[in-house]
Amino acid sequence: MTKLVEIRLPQNGIRPEGCAELVRALGQLPNLEVLDLQDNTFTNSASKVLAETLAKWHKLRVLNVGDCLLGAAVRWAPRPGTVAA
């Protein structure tokens, strides 16, 4: 599973608990380049998990978490060549 580089799960109705568990699991993918979870519900609890997990994705170029009701916990400065959607 570590060979996966692109995950796109927009508008799947994933609730905060599911988002948190999904992000924890995806943290095991060191080669992840694209993560699209647009329009799923994070809120503050899953946002914290996302913030903690971001450091594991050294190759991440695209992160789409638009319309996810992120809490204030996510503070991410994109690396050069990275697109924050």
C-alpha positions in Angstrom: 0.0 0.0 0.0 2.9 2.4 0.4 3.1 2.8 -3.4 -0.1 4.8 -3.5 0.6 8.4 -4.6 -2.9 9.8 -5.2 -6.1 9.6 -3.1 -9.2 11.4 -4.3 -12.3 11.1 -2.1 -14.3 14.3 -2.6 -17.9 14.7 -1.5 -18.2 11.3 0.2 -20.0 12.5 3.3 -17.2 11.4 5.5 -17.8 12.7 9.1 -15.1 14.0 11.5 -14.5 10.6 13.1 -14.1 9.0 9.7 -11.9 11.8 8.4 -9.6 11.5 11.4 -9.2 7.7 11.0 -8.7 8.0 7.3 -6.0 10.6 7.7 -4.3 8.5 10.4 -4.3 5.5 8.0 -3.1 7.6 5.0 -0.2 8.8 7.2 1.3 5.4 6.4 1.8 6.4 2.8 5.1 8.2 2.7 4.9 8.7 -1.1 1.5 10.4 -1.1 1.6 13.3 -3.7 -2.1 14.1 -4.1 -4.8 14.1 -1.4 -8.3 15.3 -2.3 -10.8 15.2 0.6 -12.8 18.2 -0.6 -16.3 18.6 0.9 -16.0 16.1 3.7 -16.5 17.2 7.3 -13.3 17.6 9.4 -14.2 20.1 12.1 -11.6 20.7 14.8 -11.0 17.1 15.9 -10.0 15.7 12.5 -8.2 19.0 11.6 -5.8 18.3 14.5 -5.1 14.8 13.1 -4.5 16.3 9.6 -2.1 18.9 11.1 -0.1 16.2 12.9 0.0 13.9 9.8 1.1 16.5 7.2 4.7 16.3 8.3 4.7 12.6 7.2 3.9 13.4 3.6 7.2 14.8 2.3 6.2 14.4 -1.4 2.7 16.0 -1.0 2.1 18.4 -3.9 -1.7 18.8 -3.9 -3.9 19.0 -0.8 -7.6 19.8 -1.4 -9.5 20.2 1.8 -11.8 22.9 0.6 -15.3 23.1 2.1 -14.3 20.6 4.9 -15.2 22.8 7.9 -11.6 22.8 9.1 -11.0 24.0 12.6 -8.2 26.5 13.4 -5.8 23.6 14.1 -4.4 23.3 10.5 -1.5 25.6 9.8 0.4 24.5 6.8 2.8 26.4 4.7 3.2 24.7 1.3 6.6 23.7 0.1 7.8 25.2 -3.2 6.0 23.4 -6.0 3.1 22.4 -3.8 -0.5 23.4 -4.6 -2.9 24.0 -1.7 -6.4 23.8 -3.2 
